[in-house]
Structure formats: C-alpha cells, structure tokens
C-alpha cells in the first residue's frame, strides 16, 4: 500500500520478480478483463460506461480468478489492493475460501510534499503514454516514439494534493483494519533511490 507517486508499481514489480510471483494491481486486472472481454470485464465496462465506480464484488470476482490461478499457487503480490475496508473484508473472506493468507501488509510512506514534487515533475508521452524516465523530464519529446511529453492534468500540484487527501481518507481505515488483524503491518520509508527503498522492503519482510 502507498499513496500515488510513492513508487508502489516500481517496487512491487522488483519484489515480485525477486520472488518469482505475479503482481496484481486493480487497474491492470480491470484493463485485462475488458481486453479479454470476460463476463466480469463486460460487467465492469457497463459501470464505467455509466461513469460509475466498478463495485467491490466485481473487483473481488476478478481477484478470485487471479488468486486461484496456477500462476499464483506459490504466492502473489497485491499492488494497491485492497483500497477500502469493504475490499479488505472481501479479500479476507476470499483468502479463507482459497486456504491462503497474507504474509504481511507493506505500507510505503512518502511525505506529501515529496509526492507533489515527484508527480508534478513527471512527464508523460501524449502518443504512447510512457512516463519519461528520471532525468528526461525536461526533454520535449518521448525517447521511444518522439511524441510530445506533457504533464498529466492529474499530476498538477493542486490535483495531487486532492488525490492524496482522498487516498488518506480511504486508506487510513484499511491500515487500521489490518493493525487489528493477525497480518503484520510493516511501514517502509519510501524516500531515496529505487535500490535503497527495495533494500528496506526486503529487510521489512524478513523482520
Ligand atoms: Zn512515446
């Protein structure tokens, strides 16, 4: 778990690769289900077409398909999920059903102002959607396809602050819920280089 811009995706990908396990993020699973036109994918699409949030039971249905698949038999990493207490409760019931349990909840912590700085300096290619790598934020065009690099509207400082508020309102109760559960919650400082943060995460899991 961690706010937008904390580096969850990067760190999660490294950690999943280290353990040879799949990484599941809600957004990726939704996109995949829609692309593959599954029953749940079509259901999710109907909500999105109506401008509504995809309900938890649809998301949890997609998670069930993933967590009960062969690739997840030796473990899995959940990236940014669950995001609400209702999702945490649903996941708990799902894991019990599957005879699985979480080893730990990792909470990646980064100061708000650092996140505002990180996200507002981020540039995304208007053509291919790639995020410009660190050091290339000042370039005018994408190194991959030559498209224009722009700041996403979501990454404007004021919008980032609002996203952080929403995140904290949603997530503080989820962390509190896990604090009361038997799953250990480990807090990791998300500042510094990718390698430094990954080393802290590995240490926190081993602790
Ligand atoms: Zn591009």
Boltz pocket constraint, residues with backbone or C-beta under 6 A from the ligand:
constraints:
  - pocket:
      binder: B
      contacts: [[A, 125], [A, 126], [A, 127], [A, 128], [A, 129], [A, 130], [A, 142], [A, 143], [A, 144], [A, 145], [A, 146], [A, 147]]
      max_distance: 6.0
